[in-house]
């Protein structure tokens, strides 16, 4: 199993120094990957469908205010590392103009020597869509598919071309090209999301599910992948271990408790078929000294488990 770590994009970290220090530390410790996420804004009005994940009455975490841009953070990490993979989990593709996002991702892959893993989602915040999205919230699934179509065209050999009812690229040179075929991982666990992964994705990006549920859903995904005419072994699974507390406990939810208890949960994910995990350490520390210390302790515990 590969083990990664989320970079410190939150507002309690200094954007000028935290990401680069964290990326260097992750590589020195031995992590296989570093990861970023996308959050555009933190709405004041969180009532009704403006709640977290559109759940009425569920507030957004305060840490979602002032999140460093994921593509800036990933570029900074690429510049100071040589080995670790550079992942997004997730980038909300429908918030971006497709060709421009495709070019930025190709550029990051090119400058990093082929280390990008593009983890994408369709999004859930109606406020973020209202602020910047080229297409309305109701069309977010179609917008994600549109990005996948555009990226496939733009990353192909020149001259490239693409056309639909919104965008047209007449035969042109479009670069730089990715250094390798960029792996495309997709989030979500609805039937629609799993079928999209089975048809078009290189992997699944779950989070929050207990290990047994992950294994069950992976089985379903493999069935759908085979039905789509693809080899199920070609579809990977990277699990985001979303941390909220590091306090030991006996009666606890998965991915909570002590570092050692969470490492045992990760071992169960490996048994369920997960081949890559990453830990959101920035969520449970106050500063960079603590980040580096906890990152090292987690790496040792997970490898030991």
CORUR-V940557 format. One record per residue. N is the residue number from 0. PSI is psi in whole degrees, -180 to 180 (* if undefined). D_LAST is the distance of its C-alpha to the last C-alpha in Angstrom with 2 decimals. Layout:
N/PSI/D_LAST + N/PSI/D_LAST
This chain:
0/133/11.13 + 1/148/13.01 + 2/128/12.11 + 3/180/15.21 + 4/143/16.83 + 5/141/20.06 + 6/154/23.03 + 7/89/25.07 + 8/-5/28.08 + 9/160/28.91 + 10/-14/32.23 + 11/2/30.99 + 12/147/30.02 + 13/115/32.73 + 14/-20/33.05 + 15/-23/34.75 + 16/-26/31.88 + 17/-46/28.58 + 18/-45/27.58 + 19/-40/28.42 + 20/-43/26.69 + 21/-42/23.47 + 22/-44/23.62 + 23/-43/24.28 + 24/-42/21.48 + 25/-44/18.93 + 26/-41/20.23 + 27/-40/20.29 + 28/-35/16.70 + 29/2/15.62 + 30/150/15.18 + 31/-20/16.54 + 32/158/18.68 + 33/150/20.54 + 34/149/22.01 + 35/160/25.14 + 36/166/26.67 + 37/126/30.32 + 38/116/32.21 + 39/-38/35.94 + 40/169/37.22 + 41/103/36.84 + 42/145/39.80 + 43/-46/41.79 + 44/109/42.81 + 45/28/39.73 + 46/158/41.77 + 47/-132/41.72 + 48/-1/40.10 + 49/2/39.41 + 50/170/36.51 + 51/129/32.88 + 52/27/32.29 + 53/21/35.96 + 54/116/35.22 + 55/135/38.23 + 56/0/37.62 + 57/112/34.08 + 58/153/34.23 + 59/147/32.58 + 60/136/30.13 + 61/-26/32.28 + 62/-12/29.86 + 63/-3/31.27 + 64/131/34.46 + 65/36/35.02 + 66/131/32.08 + 67/138/32.50 + 68/129/33.55 + 69/-36/30.60 + 70/-32/32.58 + 71/-47/33.76 + 72/-42/30.28 + 73/-36/28.97 + 74/-41/32.01 + 75/-43/31.42 + 76/-39/27.83 + 77/-36/29.19 + 78/-22/31.78 + 79/9/29.52 + 80/164/26.70 + 81/-22/26.90 + 82/-43/23.65 + 83/146/21.52 + 84/155/22.35 + 85/108/24.34 + 86/153/23.73 + 87/129/25.69 + 88/93/24.29 + 89/161/26.83 + 90/128/30.22 + 91/91/32.92 + 92/-39/35.09 + 93/-9/38.11 + 94/-3/38.63 + 95/153/39.60 + 96/124/42.53 + 97/-51/41.02 + 98/-37/42.56 + 99/-43/41.86 + 100/-41/38.16 + 101/-41/38.00 + 102/-41/39.65 + 103/-44/37.34 + 104/-42/34.19 + 105/-39/35.85 + 106/-43/36.77 + 107/-42/33.25 + 108/-41/32.02 + 109/-47/35.00 + 110/-23/34.67 + 111/-1/30.93 + 112/31/31.50 + 113/47/29.93 + 114/3/26.67 + 115/138/27.33 + 116/113/25.49 + 117/103/27.91 + 118/123/26.36 + 119/152/29.32 + 120/169/30.38 + 121/-13/33.77 + 122/164/33.61 + 123/-10/34.56 + 124/116/36.58 + 125/-26/40.32 + 126/-41/41.07 + 127/-41/39.25 + 128/-43/41.06 + 129/-29/44.36 + 130/-41/43.90 + 131/-13/43.20 + 132/137/42.54 + 133/-27/45.04 + 134/155/44.90 + 135/162/44.89 + 136/-39/41.91 + 137/-18/43.09 + 138/22/42.75 + 139/-36/39.17 + 140/-44/37.92 + 141/-35/40.90 + 142/-37/40.33 + 143/-45/36.78 + 144/-40/38.23 + 145/-44/40.99 + 146/-44/38.65 + 147/-38/36.91 + 148/-47/40.42 + 149/-45/41.54 + 150/-42/38.50 + 151/-40/38.90 + 152/-46/42.52 + 153/-31/42.08 + 154/-5/39.37 + 155/167/41.52 + 156/147/43.99 + 157/153/47.08 + 158/144/49.43 + 159/157/47.45 + 160/153/48.96 + 161/147/47.98 + 162/136/49.96 + 163/-163/49.73 + 164/-10/51.69 + 165/-35/50.18 + 166/148/49.46 + 167/127/51.21 + 168/108/50.32 + 169/158/53.17 + 170/123/52.47 + 171/162/51.10 + 172/132/48.90 + 173/115/45.67 + 174/179/43.20 + 175/158/41.22 + 176/154/39.31 + 177/151/35.52 + 178/-22/34.32 + 179/175/32.51 + 180/115/32.36 + 181/123/30.41 + 182/133/27.61 + 183/112/28.51 + 184/143/25.86 + 185/144/27.27 + 186/179/26.25 + 187/151/27.42 + 188/18/26.95 + 189/167/30.63 + 190/-39/32.37 + 191/-45/34.26 + 192/-43/31.19 + 193/-38/29.43 + 194/-35/32.67 + 195/-43/33.01 + 196/-44/29.58 + 197/-35/30.56 + 198/-38/33.81 + 199/-14/33.03 + 200/159/29.42 + 201/-10/26.82 + 202/171/23.98 + 203/142/23.13 + 204/79/21.89 + 205/165/20.86 + 206/153/19.80 + 207/-22/19.80 + 208/142/19.47 + 209/158/17.11 + 210/-41/14.86 + 211/-40/17.58 + 212/-36/20.26 + 213/-46/18.62 + 214/-41/18.49 + 215/-45/22.07 + 216/-36/23.34 + 217/-39/21.86 + 218/-44/23.81 + 219/-42/26.87 + 220/-40/26.48 + 221/-39/26.35 + 222/-45/29.49 + 223/-37/31.25 + 224/-43/30.36 + 225/-41/31.86 + 226/-27/34.85 + 227/2/35.38 + 228/20/35.80 + 229/160/32.60 + 230/118/29.78 + 231/-26/26.81 + 232/-15/24.49 + 233/-11/25.92 + 234/116/24.49 + 235/-178/21.01 + 236/116/18.95 + 237/122/17.65 + 238/127/16.38 + 239/115/17.39 + 240/96/15.19 + 241/110/18.25 + 242/142/17.64 + 243/-22/20.35 + 244/152/19.28 + 245/26/16.82 + 246/131/18.41 + 247/149/16.59 + 248/150/17.97 + 249/-47/18.12 + 250/93/20.27 + 251/160/18.60 + 252/157/18.33 + 253/145/15.21 + 254/19/14.01 + 255/167/15.81 + 256/-154/15.18 + 257/167/13.27 + 258/-41/10.82 + 259/-39/8.18 + 260/-41/9.59 + 261/-36/9.68 + 262/-37/6.06 + 263/-39/5.97 + 264/-41/9.07 + 265/-36/7.96 + 266/-37/5.92 + 267/-34/9.38 + 268/-40/11.20 + 269/-42/10.14 + 270/-29/11.50 + 271/-8/14.46 + 272/2/15.38 + 273/133/14.42 + 274/-2/14.42 + 275/133/14.30 + 276/156/13.33 + 277/151/14.90 + 278/134/14.94 + 279/66/18.37 + 280/-33/17.97 + 281/-23/21.78 + 282/-21/22.22 + 283/17/20.97 + 284/163/22.47 + 285/-26/26.12 + 286/177/26.64 + 287/-32/25.41 + 288/-44/24.61 + 289/-38/22.18 + 290/-50/20.82 + 291/-40/20.06 + 292/-49/18.57 + 293/-37/16.21 + 294/-44/15.35 + 295/-43/14.36 + 296/-40/12.28 + 297/-44/10.40 + 298/-45/9.95 + 299/-43/8.62 + 300/-43/6.12 + 301/-43/5.08 + 302/-37/5.47 + 303/-38/3.80 + 304/*/0.00
